[in-house]
């Protein structure tokens, strides 16, 4: 059996991958190629919230559904809940409070011991505090 590297994708990257004309699309596409791409249940929720909030029509929602099915979803477990609570506590103690949604996503990568692919910079302090491997566009 061939083992592929696993990556957890943040909502920002999942969104970029849905837009091929985005200037960072090819960068992130190249980073996930050949890897098992995972998303947190939180990213699934945020993606659907964005579609409903923007009042997307049936075709765009079908396209989103097909896009999201490309990724394996990691659902919450007791272990993930504990890691997320601990992560939020540690980041708060050093004055870098992490939003609940971001904590779920970062904790998923921590639990699975795999890199997090994220476009926004909200995770950079988690990288410094806990040694999370972070893949980000350099720009």
C-alpha positions as CSV (number, residue, x, y, z in Angstrom):
1,X,0.0,0.0,0.0
2,X,1.3,3.5,-0.9
3,X,1.1,6.0,1.9
4,X,0.5,9.6,0.8
5,X,1.4,12.6,2.9
6,X,-1.6,13.9,4.7
7,X,-2.4,17.6,4.8
8,X,-5.1,19.5,6.7
9,X,-6.4,22.4,4.6
10,X,-7.8,25.6,6.2
11,X,-11.0,27.1,4.9
12,X,-9.0,29.9,3.2
13,X,-7.2,27.4,1.0
14,X,-10.3,25.3,0.3
15,X,-11.9,28.6,-0.9
16,X,-8.8,29.5,-3.1
17,X,-8.9,26.0,-4.7
18,X,-12.5,26.7,-5.7
19,X,-11.4,29.8,-7.7
20,X,-8.9,28.8,-10.4
21,X,-8.3,32.5,-11.3
22,X,-7.1,33.3,-7.8
23,X,-3.4,34.4,-8.0
24,X,-2.4,31.8,-5.3
25,X,-4.4,28.9,-6.7
26,X,-1.5,27.2,-8.6
27,X,0.7,27.5,-5.5
28,X,-1.7,25.7,-3.2
29,X,-2.7,23.2,-5.9
30,X,1.0,22.2,-6.3
31,X,1.4,21.8,-2.6
32,X,-1.5,19.4,-2.2
33,X,-0.9,17.4,-5.4
34,X,-0.4,13.7,-4.6
35,X,-1.3,14.2,-1.0
36,X,-4.3,13.1,1.0
37,X,-6.2,16.4,1.6
38,X,-8.2,16.6,4.8
39,X,-10.5,19.3,6.1
40,X,-11.9,19.8,9.6
41,X,-15.7,19.6,10.1
42,X,-15.3,23.4,10.9
43,X,-14.1,24.1,7.3
44,X,-17.0,22.2,5.9
45,X,-19.4,24.4,8.1
46,X,-17.6,27.6,7.1
47,X,-17.7,26.8,3.4
48,X,-21.4,26.1,3.5
49,X,-22.1,29.1,5.7
50,X,-20.4,31.3,3.1
51,X,-22.5,29.8,0.3
52,X,-25.8,30.3,2.2
53,X,-24.9,33.7,3.5
54,X,-24.0,34.8,-0.1
55,X,-27.3,33.3,-1.3
56,X,-25.7,31.1,-3.9
57,X,-27.9,29.5,-6.4
58,X,-28.4,25.8,-7.1
59,X,-25.5,25.5,-9.6
60,X,-22.9,27.2,-7.4
61,X,-24.0,25.1,-4.4
62,X,-23.7,21.9,-6.5
63,X,-20.2,23.0,-7.6
64,X,-19.3,23.6,-3.9
65,X,-20.6,20.2,-2.9
66,X,-18.5,18.5,-5.6
67,X,-15.5,20.6,-4.6
68,X,-15.9,19.7,-0.9
69,X,-16.2,16.0,-1.7
70,X,-12.6,16.0,-2.9
71,X,-11.5,16.2,0.7
72,X,-11.8,13.8,3.6
73,X,-13.6,15.4,6.6
74,X,-12.2,14.9,10.1
75,X,-15.1,14.9,12.6
76,X,-14.8,15.9,16.2
77,X,-13.7,13.3,18.8
78,X,-13.0,13.5,22.5
79,X,-9.3,13.6,21.6
80,X,-9.8,16.6,19.2
81,X,-11.9,18.4,21.8
82,X,-9.1,18.1,24.4
83,X,-6.4,19.2,21.9
84,X,-8.5,22.2,20.9
85,X,-9.2,23.3,24.5
86,X,-5.5,22.9,25.4
87,X,-4.5,24.9,22.3
88,X,-6.8,27.8,23.0
89,X,-5.6,27.8,26.6
90,X,-1.9,27.9,25.6
91,X,-2.4,30.6,23.0
92,X,-4.4,32.7,25.4
93,X,-1.7,32.5,28.0
94,X,0.9,33.9,25.7
95,X,-1.5,36.7,24.6
96,X,-2.4,35.3,21.2
97,X,-5.9,34.1,21.6
98,X,-7.1,31.8,18.9
99,X,-10.7,31.9,17.6
100,X,-12.7,28.8,18.3
101,X,-13.0,28.0,14.5
102,X,-9.3,28.3,13.9
103,X,-8.6,26.2,17.0
104,X,-10.7,23.3,15.6
105,X,-8.8,23.5,12.3
106,X,-5.3,23.8,13.8
107,X,-6.1,21.1,16.4
108,X,-7.1,18.7,13.6
109,X,-3.6,19.1,12.1
110,X,-2.0,18.7,15.5
111,X,-4.0,15.6,16.3
112,X,-3.1,14.0,13.0
113,X,0.5,15.2,13.3
114,X,0.5,16.6,9.8
115,X,1.0,20.0,8.2
116,X,-1.7,22.7,8.0
117,X,-2.1,24.5,4.7
118,X,-3.4,27.9,5.4
119,X,-3.4,31.2,3.5
120,X,-4.3,33.6,6.3
121,X,-1.7,34.4,9.0
122,X,-3.9,33.5,12.0
123,X,-2.0,30.3,12.5
124,X,1.6,31.7,12.5
125,X,1.7,32.0,16.3
126,X,0.4,28.4,16.7
127,X,3.4,27.4,14.6
128,X,5.7,29.2,17.0
129,X,4.0,28.0,20.2
130,X,3.5,24.4,19.4
131,X,5.7,23.7,16.4
132,X,2.8,23.2,14.0
133,X,4.1,22.7,10.5
134,X,2.5,25.4,8.4
135,X,2.4,25.6,4.6
136,X,1.6,29.1,3.4
137,X,2.0,31.2,0.2
138,X,5.1,33.3,0.8
139,X,3.4,36.5,-0.4
